[in-house]
Amino acid sequence: MQTPVMDGNNGKFTYKKILEVNSLLKKSGNYIVVILGAFLVGCGFNLFLVPQHLLSGGVSGLSMLVGYFSSLSLSILYFLFNVPILVAGWFMLGKRFIVLSIVSVAAVTWFIAIIPVVSLASDTLLAAVFGGVLVGVGSGISFRAGGSTGGFDILGSIVTRYRDFPVGNVLVSMNGLVILAAGYMQNDWNLALASMVSIFVTGKAVDMIHVSHFKVTVYIITNETEKLLSQLLERPRGVTKIKTEGAYSNVEKDMLMTVTTQYELAELKRIIKENDPKAFVNIVETVGVMGSFRRS
């Protein structure tokens, strides 16, 4: 039984109002999680990586590399390097994802500026490992909330949207180029190798939290077929419509079946709840997929 909520216009209790409040709370929670992730990333940078002149890879690594060889602020460099990538992501990944990513980039920029650069680990390898863990956890929970920490995270999301690779592995591959540049410019391959350790740890931490390459099959039994299909067919996954009949009620309904990733599952649940809160949904893990997984 739903908890009633008073509608101020006509004095009636409405279930629609409950959904609106829940949606608002969820959105607010996503922004809080993204900001928390940005805080962890900022701590990983200023408390472990930057004091040892290590790199985190990607755009942040490029920012660090330029910052180490110039007098420019790391926070400003990080923000400026992310702007063109955020613009590209706006058109390729969708406004909702990029809005959260913009919040994350702005928060990371702010945390880098206010968190003091203090070395909590005198050993370079320890700094690389713990810095990588903090950056990976921060990036991973930002992904889970529907955003990213910007930079190569967005490029990784673009790649995994069209190619079935774990996003952490994609980030590690792209970051290899940054490490080669670091070793050459710093003329210290020990720091470059330690940075590789940090980036590897970051990638594994992201994959443990993000798990975007894990597949699930979703079965939706609904009375609002057309409303659901109008939004589901806008996603990059195909949908199969199956006619069903209740064994007890003998009532005919439609069952929609789709295979998606765990990363996209939160958005799929949102669509279902908004269009048919009474739909019966069964979500099962998918061991493997043969044939065409992506709809062209």
N, C-alpha and C positions, 0 to 999 in steps of 0.2 A: 504493500500500500504506500503510494507516494505521499510525502509530506506536503500539505497544501501551502500555496503561496498566494497572498492576497493581491489581486489585480486592482490597482488604485483607480482605474477608469470606471469599472462597473461593480466593484465589490465582490467579484467572483474569484474563486480559486482556479488557477489554470496550470496545467501540466507544462504548457509551452513556456511559462515564466520560469519554471524550474530548470528547463533545458538551457534557457538563456543565461541564467545565473551560473549553472555548471560550466557552460562554455566559456564564460568570462573568467571564472576561477581557473580553468585549465590554461587559458591563454596567459593569464598573469603568472601561473606557475611555470610555464615555459620560459618566460622572460627571466624569472628568478633563477631558474636552472642555468640558462645561458650566461647570466652574469656571474654565477658561482663558478662555472667552467672557465670564464675569462679570468677570474681571480686566481684559480689554480694555475692557469697558463702563465700569468704574470709572476706568480711565486716561483714557478719553475725556471723562468728566465732570470729574474733578478737575484734569486737566492742560490742558484746552483750553476746555471750555464754561463751567464754573462761574466761573473767574477773569474771564471776559469778560461774565458775567451773561447768557449765552446759554441757550437751552432746547433740550432734545433731543426734546421732544414727548411726547405720551402721559402716562402716569402719572408717569414720571420728570420730564417737563416741568412737570406740575402740582406735583410735589414741589419742584422748583427755584423755581417761581414763588412758592409759599407761603414757601419758605425765604428768598427774597430780601427779602420784606416782613415777616419775623418773625424771632425769635431761635431758632426750632426747628431741630433738626438735620436736614440733608437725608437722612441715612441712615435716621433714624427715620420721617420722613415717607414716604420711598420704601417702607419696609416696611409701614407702616400702610395706605397707599393700595392696596397690592397684595393685602392679605388678602381683601377681599370678592370680587375678581376671581378669585383662586385657588380660592375656594370654588365660584364659578359654573363655572369650568373643570373642577373635580373631577367634576361631574355631567354636563357636556356634552362633554368631550373625552377623558375616561378617566383612570384613576388613574395609569397609567405616565407619561403625558405630564405630568401635574400634579406627580407626585413629583419628576421632574427639574426642573420649573419652580420648585418650592419650594426645591430645592437652589440653583438659579440665583439666585432672589430673595434668599435668605439670604446667598449668596456676594457678590452685588453690594452688598448692605447692608453687609457686613463690609469689602469693599474700599473703598467710599466713605468709611467711617469711618477707615480706617488710611492710605490714600494721601493724602499732603499736597496741599493745594490750591496748586499752583504753576503759573504761566502759562508755558508753553513757546513761545507765539506771541504777540507783542505786537500783531500785526495781527488785527483782528476777523474778517475774511473767512478768513484762513488758519486761525484757531482753529476757525471754523465747519466748514471743509472737513475738516481732519484729525480734529477731534472727531467729526464725522459718520461718517467712515470707520471709526474705532476702534469706535464704538458699533454701526455696521452690521455689521462683521465679527464682533464679539462676539455680537450677536444672531443672525446668520446661522448661525454654527457651533453655537450652542445649539439652533437649530431642527433642524439636520442631525443632531444627536445625539439628537433626540426630545424636547427640552424647549423652553423659551423663557426670556426674561429677564423675564417677567411683564408686567403692565400691558396696554397696548394690543396687545402681541404676542399675548396670549391672546385678546383680543377679535378681532384680525385672524384668528387661527386658527379661531375659531368661525365667522366670516363666510365664510372660504374653504372651510370644511368643507361649507357648504350653498350657496355661490355661487361660481362659477368665476372668481375674480379673483386676480391676483398679490398676494400678501400685502403686499409692499412698497407697492403702490399703495393698498391698504386703509389701511395705517398712515399714509401721507401725508395721505389724506383726513381721517381722524379727528384727526390732529395739527393740521390747519388751524384748528380751533376753539381749540386751546391758543394758537396764535400770535396770533390775533385778541385773545384775552384778555391776552396779554403786551404787545402793542402799546398796548392801552388802559390797562392798569394801570401800565406803566412809563413811558408817555408818551414813548417813544423808538422810533419806527418803524424806525430804522436797525438796532437790536438785533433787532427782530421780523423784519425782512427777512433779516438774517444767520442768524437761527434757522431761517427757512424753508429757506435754503440747506443748513444742517446736516441738517435733517430729510429733505430731498430726497436728499442724498448717502447718508444712512443707509438710506433706502428702496431705493435702487439697489444698495447694497452687500448688503443682505439678499437681494434678488432674484437677484443674481449667485451667491450661495452656496446659497440655500434652494431655488430653482426648483420650488416646490410646484405651480405651474400648468402645468408640462410633463407631458404624458401619455405613458405607455408601455403597450404591450399585452403581457401575460404569458401564455405557453402552457405548461401544466404537464401532462406525461405521467406518470401515476402509477398505482400499484397500491393506494394508500391513499385512494381517492376519498372515502369517507364520513368518514374522520377529517379530511381537509382541508376538506371542505365544511362540517363542523360548526363550524369556526372562520372560514372564508372568508365564509360567509353572515352572520356577525355584523358584518362590515365594511360601510361605506356604499356598496359597489360590487357590481354584479351579477356573476354567474358563469354561463358557458355550459358545459354538459357535452357532449362530443362523443366518440362511439365511434370508436376507431382500431384499426388492425391493422398489426403490424410487417411490412415487405416481405420481410425475410429470415427472421424467426422465425415469422411467421404467428400470433403471439400477440396476442390482443385486449387492449387497455388503454383507459382513459379519458383524454381530454385535457380539461383545464379551461382555459377562456380567460376572462380578465378584463382590463379597462382600468382603470388606476389612475394616480395621480400619482407623480412621483419622490419626493415627500415621504413617501408611504405605502409606497413600494417596500421600504424597509428592514424595516418590520414584516411585509410580505408574505413576504419572504425568510425571516425568522425562523420564521414559521408553517410554511413548506414544510420547512425544515431540521429542525424539531422533530418533524413528523409523518411525513415521508418523505424522509430524507436521500439516498435513491437516485433520487429523481424527476428526470426530464430537464426542464429549464426553459429556455425560449427567451424572451428579453426584447428587444422591438423598440420603437424610438421611434414614436410615433403623431403623424402630421401634423395630423389633425383628427378630431373625433368628431361624428357627426350622430345625431339622435334623443335618447332619454333616457339621459343619462350617469349620473345618480344613481338609485339604487334607492330608492323611497319606502317 
